[in-house]
Amino acid sequence: MIKVDKLSRNYGNFAAVKNVSFSLQPGEIVGLLGHNGAGKTTIMKMLTGFLEPSSGSIDIAGKSLESDPLSARSLMGYLPENSPLYPEMIVIDYLDYCAELRGVPAAQRNKTIQNAIHKTALKEKALEPISTLSRGYRQRVGVAQAILNQPKILILDEPTNGLDPSQIQHMRELICELGRSSLVLLSTHILQEVNAICDRVLIVRNGELALDAKLNELHHSNRIFLKTNQAAEEINSAIQTVKNVRITASQSKDDAWTHTFALQDESLDVESAVANLAHALVENGVRIFGLHPESRDLETVFAEINHSMEVAHAA
């Protein structure tokens, strides 16, 4: 549906986006995650044709954004970070204006607008000036204009930025509803946002794509932690019968040891490895203060990526 190949964008000597590649498929809700200034908005502006790449290519459902921009953009709906609303206009008039700009035939326009108003729960505000709306309702108007053409691809830049908790929950529910019929790509710097509504994440760091993974894959870990009162030599002796597990690090504090084990084969079941370790340790009289697999989540992975890239840049 979307294929990005070696995408870059430079501003003079500054590289805002560096050689980014990824592919997105129908039925996905994908979070584009990163710190402020990481390059998320620049990537989205290039995907929607508002910004020309310095190099690389963008393919939208088999259509080149460079050679056939109108056809490619007709498949997309876009909510910019600062939604371009006209505050003096009435909501329904604004949506009618946007529908005309999008080429919705006059005979279908009323039905199209009613559908967008229904999906974004704007019925009670449809006849009010945009200037009188709260931030949450303005965001809903922005989403409504983005779905007028019933797009196959919906791109949302910071859709919950500035919303209160109740408005954030409503926006999340709306995005999940829209994701049933469209590919949704949303940018955010809020980890909880991605956890709540996305099934895949792209993490951008300093303009580079640092991670592309499904959320359920991020929880996999090949590390196990043991807390005991015995040093590594004694532990290694006790677990000789346990295959494909070895100690990679040990720390001592207040007469207690914390040992980190790594599975040598990442296809192995970490829970089974924990059970095998526990059995061997108990059989050999080792006191276990704590034994558990590493708990990984999006926050852990995000911290690891930022730390590793900071170390790499420092080197």
C-alpha positions as CSV (number, residue, x, y, z in Angstrom):
1,M,0.0,0.0,0.0
2,I,2.8,2.4,0.9
3,K,6.4,1.7,-0.1
4,V,9.2,4.1,0.9
5,D,12.7,3.5,-0.4
6,K,15.8,5.3,0.8
7,L,13.9,8.5,1.6
8,S,16.0,11.5,2.6
9,R,15.3,15.2,3.1
10,N,18.0,17.9,3.6
11,Y,17.8,21.5,4.6
12,G,21.1,22.9,3.5
13,N,23.7,20.9,5.3
14,F,21.2,19.5,7.8
15,A,19.8,16.1,7.1
16,A,16.3,16.0,8.7
17,V,15.6,12.5,7.3
18,K,18.3,10.0,6.3
19,N,17.9,7.0,4.0
20,V,14.6,5.8,5.5
21,S,12.8,2.7,4.0
22,F,9.7,0.8,5.0
23,S,6.5,-0.8,3.6
24,L,3.0,-0.5,5.1
25,Q,0.1,-2.8,4.3
26,P,-3.7,-2.5,4.3
27,G,-5.4,-3.1,7.7
28,E,-2.5,-1.8,9.8
29,I,-2.5,1.0,12.4
30,V,1.1,2.0,12.5
31,G,2.7,4.4,15.0
32,L,5.6,6.7,13.8
33,L,7.3,7.3,17.1
34,G,10.2,9.6,18.1
35,H,11.3,12.6,20.1
36,N,10.3,16.0,19.0
37,G,12.5,16.9,16.1
38,A,13.2,13.3,15.2
39,G,11.9,13.7,11.6
40,K,8.3,12.4,12.0
41,T,6.5,15.4,10.5
42,T,9.1,15.7,7.7
43,I,8.4,12.1,6.7
44,M,4.7,12.6,6.8
45,K,4.9,15.8,4.7
46,M,6.9,13.8,2.1
47,L,4.4,10.9,2.1
48,T,1.5,13.3,1.4
49,G,3.3,15.3,-1.3
50,F,3.6,18.5,0.7
51,L,7.3,18.3,0.8
52,E,9.7,17.1,-2.0
53,P,12.3,14.5,-1.0
54,S,15.9,15.3,-1.5
55,S,16.3,11.7,-2.7
56,G,14.5,8.3,-2.6
57,S,11.1,7.2,-3.8
58,I,7.5,6.9,-2.5
59,D,5.0,4.5,-3.9
60,I,1.3,4.7,-3.0
61,A,-0.7,1.6,-4.0
62,G,1.4,1.2,-7.1
63,K,1.4,4.9,-8.0
64,S,4.6,6.9,-7.9
65,L,4.1,10.1,-5.8
66,E,6.8,11.7,-8.0
67,S,5.4,10.9,-11.5
68,D,1.7,10.6,-10.7
69,P,1.1,12.8,-7.6
70,L,-2.6,13.5,-8.1
71,S,-3.6,9.9,-8.4
72,A,-1.4,8.9,-5.4
73,R,-2.7,11.7,-3.2
74,S,-6.4,11.0,-4.1
75,L,-6.0,7.7,-2.1
76,M,-5.0,9.5,1.0
77,G,-6.5,11.6,3.8
78,Y,-4.2,13.8,5.9
79,L,-4.5,15.5,9.2
80,P,-1.5,17.9,9.6
81,E,0.0,18.7,13.0
82,N,-1.7,22.1,12.9
83,S,-5.0,21.4,11.1
84,P,-5.7,24.1,8.5
85,L,-9.2,25.1,9.7
86,Y,-11.0,28.4,8.8
87,P,-12.4,29.6,12.2
88,E,-15.0,31.9,10.7
89,M,-16.6,29.1,8.8
90,I,-19.5,26.8,10.0
91,V,-18.4,23.2,10.4
92,I,-20.7,21.8,7.7
93,D,-19.8,24.6,5.3
94,Y,-16.1,23.9,5.8
95,L,-16.6,20.2,5.1
96,D,-18.6,21.0,2.0
97,Y,-15.8,23.3,0.8
98,C,-13.2,20.5,1.5
99,A,-15.4,17.9,-0.3
100,E,-15.5,20.1,-3.4
101,L,-11.7,20.6,-3.3
102,R,-11.3,16.8,-3.1
103,G,-13.4,16.3,-6.2
104,V,-16.4,14.7,-4.5
105,P,-19.3,14.9,-7.0
106,A,-22.0,17.3,-6.1
107,A,-24.7,14.6,-6.1
108,Q,-22.7,12.6,-3.5
109,R,-21.5,15.5,-1.4
110,N,-24.3,15.6,1.2
111,K,-24.1,11.9,1.9
112,T,-20.3,12.0,2.1
113,I,-20.4,14.9,4.6
114,Q,-23.1,13.2,6.7
115,N,-20.9,10.1,6.8
116,A,-17.9,12.0,7.9
117,I,-19.9,13.9,10.6
118,H,-21.3,10.6,11.9
119,K,-17.9,8.9,12.1
120,T,-16.4,11.8,14.0
121,A,-19.4,12.5,16.2
122,L,-19.8,16.1,15.1
123,K,-23.6,16.1,14.6
124,E,-24.2,18.5,17.6
125,K,-21.5,20.9,16.3
126,A,-22.2,20.8,12.6
127,L,-24.0,24.2,12.5
128,E,-21.6,26.0,14.8
129,P,-18.6,28.2,13.8
130,I,-15.3,26.5,14.1
131,S,-14.0,29.3,16.2
132,T,-16.4,28.3,19.0
133,L,-15.2,24.7,19.2
134,S,-12.9,23.2,21.8
135,R,-9.5,21.8,20.8
136,G,-10.9,18.3,20.8
137,Y,-13.8,19.1,18.4
138,R,-11.4,21.0,16.1
139,Q,-9.3,17.9,15.9
140,R,-12.5,16.0,15.0
141,V,-13.2,18.5,12.2
142,G,-9.7,17.9,11.0
143,V,-10.2,14.2,10.9
144,A,-13.6,14.6,9.2
145,Q,-12.0,16.6,6.3
146,A,-9.4,13.9,6.0
147,I,-11.9,11.1,5.5
148,L,-14.3,12.8,3.1
149,N,-12.9,11.0,0.1
150,Q,-13.1,7.6,2.0
151,P,-9.3,7.2,1.7
152,K,-7.5,3.9,1.6
153,I,-4.7,5.5,3.5
154,L,-5.1,7.9,6.5
155,I,-2.1,9.9,7.8
156,L,-2.5,11.7,11.1
157,D,0.3,13.9,12.5
158,E,0.1,14.2,16.3
159,P,-3.7,13.6,16.4
160,T,-4.0,13.9,20.2
161,N,-1.7,16.8,20.7
162,G,-3.1,19.3,23.2
163,L,-6.2,17.2,24.1
164,D,-7.4,16.5,27.6
165,P,-7.7,12.9,28.8
166,S,-11.3,12.5,27.8
167,Q,-10.7,13.9,24.3
168,I,-7.6,11.7,23.9
169,Q,-9.8,8.6,24.7
170,H,-12.4,9.7,22.1
171,M,-9.7,10.3,19.5
172,R,-8.2,6.9,20.1
173,E,-11.6,5.2,19.7
174,L,-12.1,7.1,16.5
175,I,-8.7,6.1,15.1
176,C,-9.4,2.4,15.9
177,E,-12.8,2.7,14.1
178,L,-11.2,4.3,11.0
179,G,-8.5,1.6,11.0
180,R,-11.0,-1.0,10.2
181,S,-11.4,0.3,6.7
182,S,-8.1,2.2,6.1
183,L,-4.4,1.9,6.6
184,V,-3.6,4.4,9.3
185,L,-0.2,5.9,9.9
186,L,0.0,8.3,12.9
187,S,2.9,10.1,14.4
188,T,3.4,10.8,18.0
189,H,6.1,11.2,20.7
190,I,3.9,9.6,23.3
191,L,4.6,5.9,24.0
192,Q,1.2,5.2,25.5
193,E,-0.4,6.4,22.3
194,V,1.2,3.7,20.3
195,N,0.6,1.0,22.9
196,A,-3.1,1.9,23.1
197,I,-4.0,1.8,19.4
198,C,-1.2,0.5,17.1
199,D,-0.2,-3.0,16.1
200,R,3.1,-1.9,14.6
201,V,5.7,0.8,15.4
202,L,8.3,2.7,13.4
203,I,10.8,4.5,15.7
204,V,12.7,7.4,14.2
205,R,15.9,8.7,15.9
206,N,17.8,11.7,14.5
207,G,16.1,11.3,11.1
208,E,17.0,7.6,10.9
209,L,14.7,4.6,11.1
210,A,15.9,2.8,14.2
211,L,13.1,0.2,14.5
212,D,10.3,-1.4,12.4
213,A,8.5,-4.1,14.3
214,K,5.1,-5.3,15.4
215,L,4.3,-4.5,19.0
216,N,3.8,-8.2,20.0
217,E,7.4,-8.9,18.8
218,L,8.9,-6.3,21.2
219,H,8.0,-8.4,24.2
220,H,10.3,-11.2,23.2
221,S,13.5,-11.4,25.2
222,N,16.4,-13.9,25.5
223,R,17.6,-12.7,28.9
224,I,16.9,-14.1,32.3
225,F,17.8,-12.5,35.7
226,L,18.8,-14.4,38.8
227,K,19.3,-13.0,42.3
228,T,21.1,-15.2,44.7
229,N,23.9,-15.2,47.3
230,Q,26.4,-17.1,45.2
231,A,29.0,-16.0,42.6
232,A,29.1,-16.9,38.9
233,E,31.5,-19.8,39.3
234,E,29.1,-21.6,41.7
235,I,26.1,-20.9,39.5
236,N,27.9,-22.2,36.3
237,S,28.7,-25.3,38.2
238,A,25.1,-25.8,39.2
239,I,23.6,-25.3,35.8
240,Q,25.9,-27.6,33.7
241,T,23.0,-29.7,32.6
242,V,21.0,-26.7,31.3
243,K,21.7,-26.3,27.6
244,N,21.9,-23.1,25.5
245,V,22.0,-20.8,28.5
246,R,25.0,-18.9,29.8
247,I,25.9,-16.0,32.2
248,T,26.7,-12.8,30.4
249,A,27.0,-10.4,33.3
250,S,27.1,-10.5,37.1
251,Q,26.8,-7.8,39.7
252,S,27.4,-7.9,43.5
253,K,25.8,-5.7,46.1
254,D,25.2,-6.1,49.8
255,D,26.3,-9.8,49.8
256,A,23.8,-10.6,47.0
257,W,24.5,-11.4,43.4
258,T,22.5,-10.6,40.3
259,H,23.3,-12.7,37.3
260,T,22.1,-12.1,33.7
261,F,21.7,-15.2,31.5
262,A,21.3,-15.2,27.8
263,L,19.7,-17.8,25.6
264,Q,22.1,-18.9,22.9
265,D,19.3,-19.8,20.6
266,E,16.7,-17.0,20.3
267,S,14.1,-19.4,19.0
268,L,14.0,-21.1,22.4
269,D,11.1,-20.6,24.8
270,V,12.4,-18.3,27.6
271,E,9.8,-19.6,30.1
272,S,11.0,-23.2,29.6
273,A,14.6,-22.0,30.1
274,V,13.6,-20.3,33.4
275,A,12.0,-23.6,34.5
276,N,15.1,-25.6,33.6
277,L,17.3,-23.1,35.4
278,A,15.1,-23.2,38.5
279,H,15.2,-27.0,38.6
280,A,19.0,-27.2,38.2
281,L,19.6,-24.5,40.9
282,V,17.3,-26.1,43.4
283,E,18.8,-29.6,42.8
284,N,22.2,-28.1,43.5
285,G,21.2,-26.3,46.7
286,V,21.4,-22.7,45.3
287,R,19.3,-20.2,47.2
288,I,17.1,-18.3,44.8
289,F,16.0,-14.8,45.9
290,G,14.6,-14.1,42.5
291,L,14.4,-15.7,39.0
292,H,12.5,-14.2,36.1
293,P,12.8,-13.4,32.3
294,E,13.4,-9.8,31.3
295,S,10.3,-7.8,31.0
296,R,10.3,-5.8,27.8
297,D,7.8,-3.3,26.5
298,L,7.8,-0.3,24.1
299,E,9.2,2.0,26.8
300,T,12.2,-0.4,27.3
301,V,12.9,-0.7,23.6
302,F,12.6,3.0,23.1
303,A,15.1,3.7,25.9
304,E,17.5,1.0,24.5
305,I,17.4,2.5,21.0
306,N,18.0,6.0,22.2
307,H,20.9,4.9,24.5
308,S,22.5,2.8,21.8
309,M,22.4,5.5,19.2
310,E,23.7,8.1,21.6
311,V,26.7,5.8,22.3
312,A,27.2,5.2,18.6
313,H,27.2,9.0,17.8
314,A,29.5,9.7,20.7
315,A,32.0,7.1,19.4
